[in-house]
Amino acid sequence: MLPSALDILVSLLLLVGGGFALVGSIGLARLPDFMMRLHGPTKATTLGVGAIVVAAMVHTSATSGRLSLQELAISLFLFITAPVVAHLLSKAALAQKARDGDG
């Protein structure tokens, strides 16, 4: 059983994470072109999933009594790879646009 302060912290992290993931997903679906749509998953959704993983890390660490390194590794991997993938996707889109003569 978690203390109520940790319950509140985990709940808030899950709500904030879910809210950011929802906003990022809506942005991915609703924004008009590729470059704008790229910001949804790379900014808001990454922060949302990061908050959810931190909530899992806090919960697991509190219930097991030791630091949960798996969730820490997941969050580090997420925050390192998401900007790199977004950069590569944007460079590929710009190269495609230049090749097609649109830009």
N, CA, C and O atoms as CSV, one atom per row, in Angstrom:
chain,resi,resn,atom,element,x,y,z
A,1,MET,N,N,0.847,-1.179,0.000
A,1,MET,CA,C,0.000,0.000,0.000
A,1,MET,C,C,0.896,1.248,0.000
A,1,MET,O,O,1.801,1.383,0.824
A,2,LEU,N,N,0.626,2.128,-0.921
A,2,LEU,CA,C,1.394,3.368,-1.017
A,2,LEU,C,C,0.862,4.416,-0.054
A,2,LEU,O,O,-0.340,4.463,0.208
A,3,PRO,N,N,1.739,5.255,0.474
A,3,PRO,CA,C,1.252,6.413,1.246
A,3,PRO,C,C,0.425,7.326,0.338
A,3,PRO,O,O,0.628,7.350,-0.876
A,4,SER,N,N,-0.482,8.054,0.914
A,4,SER,CA,C,-1.396,8.859,0.097
A,4,SER,C,C,-0.673,9.946,-0.692
A,4,SER,O,O,-1.144,10.324,-1.765
A,5,ALA,N,N,0.443,10.457,-0.206
A,5,ALA,CA,C,1.189,11.460,-0.974
A,5,ALA,C,C,1.749,10.849,-2.253
A,5,ALA,O,O,1.735,11.495,-3.301
A,6,LEU,N,N,2.242,9.614,-2.184
A,6,LEU,CA,C,2.746,8.947,-3.381
A,6,LEU,C,C,1.606,8.568,-4.319
A,6,LEU,O,O,1.750,8.622,-5.541
A,7,ASP,N,N,0.466,8.182,-3.734
A,7,ASP,CA,C,-0.715,7.910,-4.572
A,7,ASP,C,C,-1.112,9.144,-5.368
A,7,ASP,O,O,-1.419,9.053,-6.557
A,8,ILE,N,N,-1.104,10.285,-4.716
A,8,ILE,CA,C,-1.474,11.533,-5.387
A,8,ILE,C,C,-0.446,11.888,-6.457
A,8,ILE,O,O,-0.816,12.301,-7.556
A,9,LEU,N,N,0.842,11.732,-6.147
A,9,LEU,CA,C,1.891,12.026,-7.115
A,9,LEU,C,C,1.783,11.131,-8.345
A,9,LEU,O,O,1.860,11.620,-9.472
A,10,VAL,N,N,1.605,9.827,-8.141
A,10,VAL,CA,C,1.475,8.895,-9.262
A,10,VAL,C,C,0.220,9.217,-10.071
A,10,VAL,O,O,0.251,9.181,-11.301
A,11,SER,N,N,-0.869,9.527,-9.397
A,11,SER,CA,C,-2.111,9.866,-10.100
A,11,SER,C,C,-1.961,11.136,-10.931
A,11,SER,O,O,-2.419,11.196,-12.072
A,12,LEU,N,N,-1.321,12.148,-10.357
A,12,LEU,CA,C,-1.106,13.389,-11.102
A,12,LEU,C,C,-0.198,13.174,-12.312
A,12,LEU,O,O,-0.459,13.705,-13.391
A,13,LEU,N,N,0.861,12.398,-12.131
A,13,LEU,CA,C,1.750,12.106,-13.260
A,13,LEU,C,C,1.006,11.353,-14.362
A,13,LEU,O,O,1.208,11.628,-15.545
A,14,LEU,N,N,0.153,10.410,-13.983
A,14,LEU,CA,C,-0.621,9.677,-14.984
A,14,LEU,C,C,-1.623,10.579,-15.701
A,14,LEU,O,O,-1.801,10.469,-16.914
A,15,LEU,N,N,-2.270,11.459,-14.963
A,15,LEU,CA,C,-3.227,12.378,-15.592
A,15,LEU,C,C,-2.531,13.370,-16.515
A,15,LEU,O,O,-2.996,13.616,-17.628
A,16,VAL,N,N,-1.428,13.936,-16.060
A,16,VAL,CA,C,-0.673,14.877,-16.896
A,16,VAL,C,C,-0.127,14.167,-18.129
A,16,VAL,O,O,-0.210,14.689,-19.241
A,17,GLY,N,N,0.431,12.979,-17.929
A,17,GLY,CA,C,0.958,12.209,-19.050
A,17,GLY,C,C,-0.112,11.836,-20.053
A,17,GLY,O,O,0.094,11.944,-21.261
A,18,GLY,N,N,-1.252,11.399,-19.556
A,18,GLY,CA,C,-2.358,11.068,-20.444
A,18,GLY,C,C,-2.876,12.286,-21.191
A,18,GLY,O,O,-3.233,12.190,-22.365
A,19,GLY,N,N,-2.920,13.430,-20.521
A,19,GLY,CA,C,-3.360,14.665,-21.177
A,19,GLY,C,C,-2.422,15.091,-22.289
A,19,GLY,O,O,-2.865,15.447,-23.381
A,20,PHE,N,N,-1.118,15.054,-22.011
A,20,PHE,CA,C,-0.147,15.414,-23.050
A,20,PHE,C,C,-0.176,14.429,-24.211
A,20,PHE,O,O,-0.090,14.838,-25.370
A,21,ALA,N,N,-0.294,13.142,-23.918
A,21,ALA,CA,C,-0.364,12.143,-24.989
A,21,ALA,C,C,-1.612,12.355,-25.839
A,21,ALA,O,O,-1.564,12.206,-27.060
A,22,LEU,N,N,-2.722,12.699,-25.204
A,22,LEU,CA,C,-3.959,12.964,-25.945
A,22,LEU,C,C,-3.813,14.191,-26.838
A,22,LEU,O,O,-4.212,14.162,-28.003
A,23,VAL,N,N,-3.247,15.260,-26.304
A,23,VAL,CA,C,-3.058,16.480,-27.096
A,23,VAL,C,C,-2.120,16.213,-28.274
A,23,VAL,O,O,-2.374,16.683,-29.383
A,24,GLY,N,N,-1.045,15.468,-28.045
A,24,GLY,CA,C,-0.132,15.134,-29.124
A,24,GLY,C,C,-0.785,14.278,-30.190
A,24,GLY,O,O,-0.530,14.467,-31.380
A,25,SER,N,N,-1.616,13.349,-29.785
A,25,SER,CA,C,-2.315,12.491,-30.747
A,25,SER,C,C,-3.342,13.271,-31.548
A,25,SER,O,O,-3.498,13.045,-32.748
A,26,ILE,N,N,-4.036,14.177,-30.899
A,26,ILE,CA,C,-5.004,15.021,-31.624
A,26,ILE,C,C,-4.263,15.913,-32.609
A,26,ILE,O,O,-4.727,16.118,-33.731
A,27,GLY,N,N,-3.114,16.446,-32.200
A,27,GLY,CA,C,-2.304,17.255,-33.113
A,27,GLY,C,C,-1.838,16.464,-34.309
A,27,GLY,O,O,-1.811,16.983,-35.425
A,28,LEU,N,N,-1.471,15.213,-34.095
A,28,LEU,CA,C,-1.048,14.354,-35.201
A,28,LEU,C,C,-2.189,14.136,-36.188
A,28,LEU,O,O,-1.968,14.088,-37.398
A,29,ALA,N,N,-3.384,14.008,-35.682
A,29,ALA,CA,C,-4.527,13.738,-36.554
A,29,ALA,C,C,-5.092,14.993,-37.216
A,29,ALA,O,O,-5.623,14.912,-38.323
A,30,ARG,N,N,-4.991,16.141,-36.569
A,30,ARG,CA,C,-5.717,17.320,-37.039
A,30,ARG,C,C,-4.885,18.368,-37.764
A,30,ARG,O,O,-5.440,19.151,-38.535
A,31,LEU,N,N,-3.584,18.411,-37.547
A,31,LEU,CA,C,-2.776,19.458,-38.170
A,31,LEU,C,C,-2.651,19.225,-39.678
A,31,LEU,O,O,-2.678,18.077,-40.123
A,32,PRO,N,N,-2.515,20.292,-40.472
A,32,PRO,CA,C,-2.699,20.178,-41.916
A,32,PRO,C,C,-1.557,19.549,-42.715
A,32,PRO,O,O,-1.834,18.818,-43.666
A,33,ASP,N,N,-0.300,19.793,-42.382
A,33,ASP,CA,C,0.757,19.236,-43.234
A,33,ASP,C,C,1.763,18.451,-42.394
A,33,ASP,O,O,1.703,18.438,-41.164
A,34,PHE,N,N,2.688,17.799,-43.099
A,34,PHE,CA,C,3.614,16.872,-42.448
A,34,PHE,C,C,4.478,17.545,-41.391
A,34,PHE,O,O,4.626,17.031,-40.283
A,35,MET,N,N,5.041,18.685,-41.731
A,35,MET,CA,C,5.944,19.345,-40.779
A,35,MET,C,C,5.220,19.774,-39.507
A,35,MET,O,O,5.788,19.694,-38.418
A,36,MET,N,N,3.985,20.222,-39.629
A,36,MET,CA,C,3.212,20.571,-38.429
A,36,MET,C,C,2.835,19.315,-37.646
A,36,MET,O,O,2.882,19.304,-36.416
A,37,ARG,N,N,2.461,18.255,-38.369
A,37,ARG,CA,C,2.083,17.008,-37.708
A,37,ARG,C,C,3.247,16.367,-36.983
A,37,ARG,O,O,3.044,15.596,-36.044
A,38,LEU,N,N,4.442,16.669,-37.397
A,38,LEU,CA,C,5.620,16.094,-36.769
A,38,LEU,C,C,5.782,16.581,-35.326
A,38,LEU,O,O,6.365,15.874,-34.504
A,39,HIS,N,N,5.282,17.763,-35.008
A,39,HIS,CA,C,5.444,18.320,-33.667
A,39,HIS,C,C,4.588,17.615,-32.628
A,39,HIS,O,O,4.970,17.560,-31.459
A,40,GLY,N,N,3.435,17.071,-33.024
A,40,GLY,CA,C,2.566,16.396,-32.056
A,40,GLY,C,C,3.260,15.247,-31.348
A,40,GLY,O,O,3.376,15.263,-30.122
A,41,PRO,N,N,3.720,14.257,-32.086
A,41,PRO,CA,C,4.360,13.132,-31.409
A,41,PRO,C,C,5.717,13.472,-30.789
A,41,PRO,O,O,6.090,12.892,-29.770
A,42,THR,N,N,6.451,14.397,-31.386
A,42,THR,CA,C,7.791,14.642,-30.866
A,42,THR,C,C,7.803,15.544,-29.647
A,42,THR,O,O,8.741,15.481,-28.852
A,43,LYS,N,N,6.832,16.347,-29.483
A,43,LYS,CA,C,6.827,17.259,-28.331
A,43,LYS,C,C,5.862,16.767,-27.246
A,43,LYS,O,O,6.286,16.289,-26.194
A,44,ALA,N,N,4.581,16.889,-27.515
A,44,ALA,CA,C,3.587,16.615,-26.482
A,44,ALA,C,C,3.504,15.133,-26.127
A,44,ALA,O,O,3.432,14.784,-24.949
A,45,THR,N,N,3.512,14.270,-27.122
A,45,THR,CA,C,3.368,12.851,-26.830
A,45,THR,C,C,4.602,12.311,-26.123
A,45,THR,O,O,4.481,11.458,-25.244
A,46,THR,N,N,5.776,12.785,-26.486
A,46,THR,CA,C,6.992,12.359,-25.797
A,46,THR,C,C,6.947,12.770,-24.328
A,46,THR,O,O,7.310,11.985,-23.452
A,47,LEU,N,N,6.510,13.977,-24.060
A,47,LEU,CA,C,6.381,14.425,-22.678
A,47,LEU,C,C,5.317,13.617,-21.937
A,47,LEU,O,O,5.492,13.280,-20.766
A,48,GLY,N,N,4.213,13.307,-22.623
A,48,GLY,CA,C,3.149,12.522,-21.998
A,48,GLY,C,C,3.598,11.118,-21.640
A,48,GLY,O,O,3.367,10.652,-20.524
A,49,VAL,N,N,4.238,10.444,-22.580
A,49,VAL,CA,C,4.726,9.093,-22.305
A,49,VAL,C,C,5.827,9.140,-21.248
A,49,VAL,O,O,5.929,8.242,-20.412
A,50,GLY,N,N,6.644,10.180,-21.286
A,50,GLY,CA,C,7.671,10.336,-20.267
A,50,GLY,C,C,7.076,10.467,-18.871
A,50,GLY,O,O,7.590,9.876,-17.922
A,51,ALA,N,N,6.009,11.228,-18.737
A,51,ALA,CA,C,5.355,11.377,-17.430
A,51,ALA,C,C,4.741,10.062,-16.965
A,51,ALA,O,O,4.763,9.753,-15.774
A,52,ILE,N,N,4.199,9.293,-17.889
A,52,ILE,CA,C,3.621,7.996,-17.534
A,52,ILE,C,C,4.718,7.035,-17.080
A,52,ILE,O,O,4.532,6.294,-16.116
A,53,VAL,N,N,5.847,7.045,-17.763
A,53,VAL,CA,C,6.964,6.177,-17.375
A,53,VAL,C,C,7.527,6.606,-16.015
A,53,VAL,O,O,7.892,5.757,-15.202
A,54,VAL,N,N,7.599,7.901,-15.767
A,54,VAL,CA,C,8.061,8.377,-14.452
A,54,VAL,C,C,7.073,7.946,-13.362
A,54,VAL,O,O,7.489,7.582,-12.262
A,55,ALA,N,N,5.772,7.984,-13.659
A,55,ALA,CA,C,4.778,7.510,-12.694
A,55,ALA,C,C,4.983,6.023,-12.400
A,55,ALA,O,O,4.884,5.596,-11.250
A,56,ALA,N,N,5.268,5.242,-13.436
A,56,ALA,CA,C,5.541,3.820,-13.229
A,56,ALA,C,C,6.803,3.618,-12.403
A,56,ALA,O,O,6.863,2.722,-11.561
A,57,MET,N,N,7.819,4.461,-12.647
A,57,MET,CA,C,9.065,4.356,-11.901
A,57,MET,C,C,8.841,4.682,-10.423
A,57,MET,O,O,9.358,3.982,-9.552
A,58,VAL,N,N,8.081,5.731,-10.136
A,58,VAL,CA,C,7.796,6.101,-8.748
A,58,VAL,C,C,7.006,4.994,-8.052
A,58,VAL,O,O,7.306,4.627,-6.916
A,59,HIS,N,N,6.003,4.471,-8.739
A,59,HIS,CA,C,5.168,3.418,-8.150
A,59,HIS,C,C,5.978,2.154,-7.888
A,59,HIS,O,O,5.900,1.578,-6.803
A,60,THR,N,N,6.752,1.723,-8.872
A,60,THR,CA,C,7.551,0.506,-8.717
A,60,THR,C,C,8.609,0.682,-7.633
A,60,THR,O,O,8.836,-0.226,-6.833
A,61,SER,N,N,9.251,1.834,-7.603
A,61,SER,CA,C,10.271,2.087,-6.576
A,61,SER,C,C,9.656,2.113,-5.185
A,61,SER,O,O,10.259,1.620,-4.232
A,62,ALA,N,N,8.471,2.678,-5.059
A,62,ALA,CA,C,7.824,2.767,-3.743
A,62,ALA,C,C,7.324,1.410,-3.268
A,62,ALA,O,O,7.396,1.112,-2.076
A,63,THR,N,N,6.820,0.584,-4.178
A,63,THR,CA,C,6.286,-0.708,-3.749
A,63,THR,C,C,7.372,-1.760,-3.533
A,63,THR,O,O,7.234,-2.625,-2.668
A,64,SER,N,N,8.456,-1.690,-4.318
A,64,SER,CA,C,9.506,-2.703,-4.170
A,64,SER,C,C,10.575,-2.285,-3.161
A,64,SER,O,O,11.304,-3.138,-2.655
A,65,GLY,N,N,10.679,-1.009,-2.865
A,65,GLY,CA,C,11.659,-0.538,-1.907
A,65,GLY,C,C,13.038,-0.305,-2.493
A,65,GLY,O,O,13.979,-0.017,-1.754
A,66,ARG,N,N,13.180,-0.425,-3.821
A,66,ARG,CA,C,14.464,-0.163,-4.466
A,66,ARG,C,C,14.220,0.636,-5.745
A,66,ARG,O,O,13.106,0.667,-6.268
A,67,LEU,N,N,15.268,1.274,-6.235
A,67,LEU,CA,C,15.152,2.103,-7.428
A,67,LEU,C,C,14.850,1.240,-8.648
A,67,LEU,O,O,15.485,0.206,-8.859
A,68,SER,N,N,13.891,1.665,-9.437
A,68,SER,CA,C,13.513,0.929,-10.636
A,68,SER,C,C,14.280,1.482,-11.835
A,68,SER,O,O,13.950,2.548,-12.356
A,69,LEU,N,N,15.297,0.755,-12.263
A,69,LEU,CA,C,16.159,1.229,-13.334
A,69,LEU,C,C,15.602,0.946,-14.725
A,69,LEU,O,O,16.007,1.600,-15.687
A,70,GLN,N,N,14.682,-0.014,-14.859
A,70,GLN,CA,C,14.110,-0.304,-16.170
A,70,GLN,C,C,13.339,0.902,-16.705
A,70,GLN,O,O,13.501,1.277,-17.867
A,71,GLU,N,N,12.513,1.502,-15.873
A,71,GLU,CA,C,11.747,2.662,-16.309
A,71,GLU,C,C,12.653,3.853,-16.583
A,71,GLU,O,O,12.382,4.642,-17.488
A,72,LEU,N,N,13.719,3.988,-15.816
A,72,LEU,CA,C,14.680,5.053,-16.063
A,72,LEU,C,C,15.348,4.873,-17.423
A,72,LEU,O,O,15.530,5.843,-18.158
A,73,ALA,N,N,15.708,3.649,-17.756
A,73,ALA,CA,C,16.308,3.365,-19.058
A,73,ALA,C,C,15.321,3.633,-20.188
A,73,ALA,O,O,15.705,4.160,-21.232
A,74,ILE,N,N,14.066,3.280,-19.991
A,74,ILE,CA,C,13.036,3.531,-21.008
A,74,ILE,C,C,12.878,5.026,-21.242
A,74,ILE,O,O,12.820,5.469,-22.389
A,75,SER,N,N,12.807,5.806,-20.171
A,75,SER,CA,C,12.604,7.250,-20.339
A,75,SER,C,C,13.823,7.911,-20.984
A,75,SER,O,O,13.664,8.805,-21.815
A,76,LEU,N,N,15.026,7.493,-20.621
A,76,LEU,CA,C,16.223,8.039,-21.268
A,76,LEU,C,C,16.248,7.697,-22.754
A,76,LEU,O,O,16.555,8.552,-23.585
A,77,PHE,N,N,15.926,6.457,-23.087
A,77,PHE,CA,C,15.885,6.040,-24.485
A,77,PHE,C,C,14.835,6.840,-25.251
A,77,PHE,O,O,15.076,7.249,-26.387
A,78,LEU,N,N,13.681,7.063,-24.642
A,78,LEU,CA,C,12.608,7.822,-25.280
A,78,LEU,C,C,13.038,9.264,-25.546
A,78,LEU,O,O,12.832,9.775,-26.647
A,79,PHE,N,N,13.626,9.915,-24.561
A,79,PHE,CA,C,13.993,11.319,-24.717
A,79,PHE,C,C,15.214,11.522,-25.613
A,79,PHE,O,O,15.444,12.629,-26.101
A,80,ILE,N,N,15.990,10.477,-25.832
A,80,ILE,CA,C,17.120,10.580,-26.757
A,80,ILE,C,C,16.672,10.291,-28.190
A,80,ILE,O,O,17.068,11.001,-29.114
A,81,THR,N,N,15.857,9.266,-28.383
A,81,THR,CA,C,15.523,8.843,-29.743
A,81,THR,C,C,14.445,9.695,-30.404
A,81,THR,O,O,14.492,9.874,-31.621
A,82,ALA,N,N,13.491,10.222,-29.672
A,82,ALA,CA,C,12.395,10.980,-30.299
A,82,ALA,C,C,12.888,12.210,-31.064
A,82,ALA,O,O,12.449,12.407,-32.197
A,83,PRO,N,N,13.768,13.046,-30.519
A,83,PRO,CA,C,14.245,14.188,-31.306
A,83,PRO,C,C,15.087,13.772,-32.520
A,83,PRO,O,O,15.042,14.426,-33.562
A,84,VAL,N,N,15.847,12.692,-32.383
A,84,VAL,CA,C,16.665,12.223,-33.505
A,84,VAL,C,C,15.773,11.747,-34.645
A,84,VAL,O,O,16.020,12.071,-35.806
A,85,VAL,N,N,14.744,10.984,-34.318
A,85,VAL,CA,C,13.817,10.499,-35.341
A,85,VAL,C,C,13.083,11.664,-35.994
A,85,VAL,O,O,12.910,11.672,-37.212
A,86,ALA,N,N,12.653,12.636,-35.215
A,86,ALA,CA,C,11.965,13.801,-35.784
A,86,ALA,C,C,12.887,14.567,-36.724
A,86,ALA,O,O,12.455,15.026,-37.782
A,87,HIS,N,N,14.134,14.705,-36.348
A,87,HIS,CA,C,15.099,15.397,-37.201
A,87,HIS,C,C,15.292,14.645,-38.519
A,87,HIS,O,O,15.300,15.250,-39.591
A,88,LEU,N,N,15.446,13.342,-38.430
A,88,LEU,CA,C,15.637,12.544,-39.643
A,88,LEU,C,C,14.399,12.581,-40.539
A,88,LEU,O,O,14.525,12.664,-41.761
A,89,LEU,N,N,13.222,12.520,-39.952
A,89,LEU,CA,C,11.991,12.598,-40.746
A,89,LEU,C,C,11.844,13.955,-41.434
A,89,LEU,O,O,11.430,14.029,-42.591
A,90,SER,N,N,12.183,15.021,-40.719
A,90,SER,CA,C,12.068,16.347,-41.333
A,90,SER,C,C,13.094,16.526,-42.446
A,90,SER,O,O,12.783,17.121,-43.478
A,91,LYS,N,N,14.314,16.019,-42.254
A,91,LYS,CA,C,15.329,16.102,-43.311
A,91,LYS,C,C,14.897,15.297,-44.536
A,91,LYS,O,O,15.105,15.738,-45.667
A,92,ALA,N,N,14.306,14.134,-44.328
A,92,ALA,CA,C,13.833,13.322,-45.444
A,92,ALA,C,C,12.693,14.018,-46.179
A,92,ALA,O,O,12.629,13.976,-47.408
A,93,ALA,N,N,11.798,14.654,-45.436
A,93,ALA,CA,C,10.689,15.367,-46.079
A,93,ALA,C,C,11.198,16.561,-46.874
A,93,ALA,O,O,10.707,16.825,-47.972
A,94,LEU,N,N,12.180,17.288,-46.336
A,94,LEU,CA,C,12.752,18.418,-47.069
A,94,LEU,C,C,13.487,17.944,-48.326
A,94,LEU,O,O,13.399,18.588,-49.371
A,95,ALA,N,N,14.198,16.842,-48.234
A,95,ALA,CA,C,14.894,16.301,-49.412
A,95,ALA,C,C,13.900,15.832,-50.462
A,95,ALA,O,O,14.125,16.022,-51.658
A,96,GLN,N,N,12.815,15.229,-50.033
A,96,GLN,CA,C,11.766,14.782,-50.967
A,96,GLN,C,C,11.131,15.989,-51.650
A,96,GLN,O,O,10.882,15.966,-52.856
A,97,LYS,N,N,10.873,17.030,-50.888
A,97,LYS,CA,C,10.268,18.239,-51.452
A,97,LYS,C,C,11.225,18.898,-52.445
A,97,LYS,O,O,10.787,19.363,-53.497
A,98,ALA,N,N,12.515,18.946,-52.134
A,98,ALA,CA,C,13.494,19.527,-53.045
A,98,ALA,C,C,13.643,18.685,-54.318
A,98,ALA,O,O,13.814,19.223,-55.411
A,99,ARG,N,N,13.578,17.371,-54.162
A,99,ARG,CA,C,13.693,16.476,-55.312
A,99,ARG,C,C,12.493,16.605,-56.247
A,99,ARG,O,O,12.629,16.515,-57.467
A,100,ASP,N,N,11.326,16.815,-55.663
A,100,ASP,CA,C,10.109,16.960,-56.454
A,100,ASP,C,C,9.979,18.343,-57.069
A,100,ASP,O,O,9.119,18.559,-57.923
A,101,GLY,N,N,10.818,19.283,-56.648
A,101,GLY,CA,C,10.784,20.630,-57.192
A,101,GLY,C,C,9.753,21.517,-56.525
A,101,GLY,O,O,9.378,22.550,-57.078
A,102,ASP,N,N,9.280,21.126,-55.326
A,102,ASP,CA,C,8.275,21.933,-54.627
A,102,ASP,C,C,8.896,23.009,-53.763
A,102,ASP,O,O,8.182,23.898,-53.299
A,103,GLY,N,N,10.159,22.966,-53.536
A,103,GLY,CA,C,10.707,23.903,-52.584
A,103,GLY,C,C,11.991,24.435,-53.040
A,103,GLY,O,O,12.602,25.251,-52.349
